[in-house]
Amino acid sequence: MTLVEVGTGRMPMALGGHPGHDDGCKSMMEGSRGRGLRMRVVLATDRSDLSDAICLFLSDRCIDVVDVVDNAQRLCARAARAEADVVLVDWRLGASVSTQAVVDLNRSDTPIPAIVLTTSQEQDTALASGAAAFATLGDPPETLIATLNEVARAAS
């Protein structure tokens, strides 16, 4: 994914604005999970270069990355605690494929739709695991924004 070249080594979290703070961004998600806030995304990846780029890219588009999770086993609990609208999951999170994490997100008390970041060879497997959508790592960045908006609207 050709987002932004960033190599800071840090994982930005809770980027974007916060309610009551006018940062020039209009609400992207009127009625988002009943809160009327901007879209809240949990990013699941253990690749700091990818998380840096995605966090900066989404923040520039007024989408809040409320947590970055680097472990598939903790993803479901952290996404629920963060009241995420959408979870963006790196399909190769850690040493394994994220199939179980996506299944768990769908089976939770409050299902949270997942968009899987994947290669074109893994799209069918990601969708079969219950992902709401996928974004191919070679897609233009605006494709990711369109996919996030579509999935979040469908879930609200």
C-alpha positions in Angstrom: 0.0 0.0 0.0 1.6 3.3 -1.0 0.3 5.5 1.8 2.9 7.7 3.4 6.6 7.0 3.8 7.1 7.3 7.6 9.8 5.6 9.6 9.5 7.2 13.0 9.5 3.9 14.9 6.6 5.1 17.1 3.0 3.9 17.0 0.7 6.9 17.0 -2.6 6.3 18.7 -5.9 8.2 19.1 -5.0 10.4 16.2 -7.5 12.8 14.6 -9.5 15.0 16.8 -11.7 14.4 19.7 -15.3 15.4 20.5 -15.6 19.1 21.3 -12.3 20.0 19.6 -12.7 21.7 16.3 -9.9 20.5 14.2 -11.6 21.4 10.9 -12.9 17.9 10.3 -16.6 17.3 9.9 -18.2 14.1 11.3 -17.6 11.2 8.9 -20.1 9.0 10.7 -23.3 10.6 11.7 -24.8 8.1 14.1 -21.7 6.0 14.3 -22.8 3.1 16.6 -25.3 5.6 18.0 -22.6 8.0 19.2 -22.7 10.7 16.5 -18.9 10.8 16.5 -16.3 10.4 13.8 -15.4 7.0 12.6 -13.4 5.0 15.2 -10.9 2.5 13.8 -8.8 -0.1 15.6 -5.8 -1.1 13.6 -4.3 -4.5 14.1 -0.8 -4.9 12.8 2.6 -5.7 14.2 4.4 -3.7 11.5 5.3 -0.3 12.9 6.0 1.1 9.4 2.5 0.2 8.3 0.8 1.4 11.4 2.6 4.8 11.3 1.6 5.3 7.6 -2.0 4.2 8.1 -2.5 6.3 11.3 -1.2 9.4 9.6 -3.1 8.8 6.4 -6.4 8.2 8.3 -5.9 11.1 10.6 -5.4 13.4 7.6 -8.9 12.2 6.5 -10.5 12.8 9.9 -10.8 9.2 10.8 -9.7 8.3 14.4 -7.4 5.4 15.0 -8.3 4.8 18.6 -6.0 1.8 19.2 -3.2 -0.1 17.6 -3.1 -3.8 18.5 -0.1 -6.0 17.6 -1.5 -9.3 18.9 -4.5 -11.2 17.3 -5.4 -12.8 20.7 -6.1 -9.4 22.3 -7.8 -7.8 19.3 -11.4 -8.6 20.1 -11.3 -7.3 23.6 -9.4 -4.2 22.7 -11.7 -3.4 19.8 -14.8 -3.7 22.0 -13.3 -1.6 24.8 -12.4 1.1 22.3 -15.9 1.1 20.9 -14.6 0.7 17.4 -16.8 1.1 14.4 -14.4 -0.9 12.2 -11.3 -3.0 12.7 -8.6 -2.8 10.1 -6.7 -6.1 10.3 -3.3 -6.9 8.7 -4.0 -10.4 7.5 -0.5 -11.5 8.4 -0.7 -10.2 12.0 2.3 -11.9 13.8 3.4 -15.3 12.7 0.0 -16.5 11.6 -3.0 -15.6 9.5 -5.7 -13.6 11.3 -8.6 -15.9 10.5 -9.5 -16.6 14.1 -9.4 -12.9 15.0 -11.8 -12.1 12.3 -14.1 -14.9 13.3 -14.0 -13.8 17.0 -14.9 -10.2 16.0 -18.0 -11.5 14.3 -19.0 -13.8 17.2 -18.6 -11.2 20.0 -21.6 -9.8 21.9 -21.3 -6.6 19.8 -19.9 -7.7 16.4 -17.4 -5.3 14.9 -16.9 -5.4 11.1 -13.4 -6.2 10.0 -11.6 -5.0 6.9 -8.6 -7.1 6.1 -5.4 -5.7 4.6 -4.2 -8.5 2.4 -2.6 -9.5 -0.9 -4.7 -10.4 -3.9 -4.0 -14.1 -3.3 -5.6 -14.1 0.1 -8.9 -12.2 -0.6 -11.2 -15.2 -0.8 -9.8 -16.7 2.5 -10.3 -13.4 4.3 -13.9 -13.0 3.1 -14.6 -16.7 4.0 -13.4 -16.0 7.5 -16.1 -13.4 7.9 -14.3 -10.2 6.9 -16.7 -7.5 5.8 -14.3 -6.4 3.1 -10.7 -6.3 2.2 -8.2 -3.8 0.9 -5.3 -5.1 -1.2 -2.0 -3.7 -0.1 -1.3 -2.5 -3.7 -4.6 -0.5 -4.0 -4.6 3.3 -4.1 -5.0 4.8 -0.6 -8.4 6.3 -1.5 -9.7 2.8 -2.0 -9.1 2.1 1.7 -11.0 5.3 2.7 -14.0 4.3 0.4 -14.0 0.8 1.9 -13.8 2.0 5.5 -16.7 4.4 4.8 -18.8 1.7 3.1 -18.3 -0.9 5.9 -18.9 1.6 8.7 -22.1 2.9 7.1 -23.4 -0.6 6.6 -22.7 -1.5 10.3 -24.3 1.6 11.8 
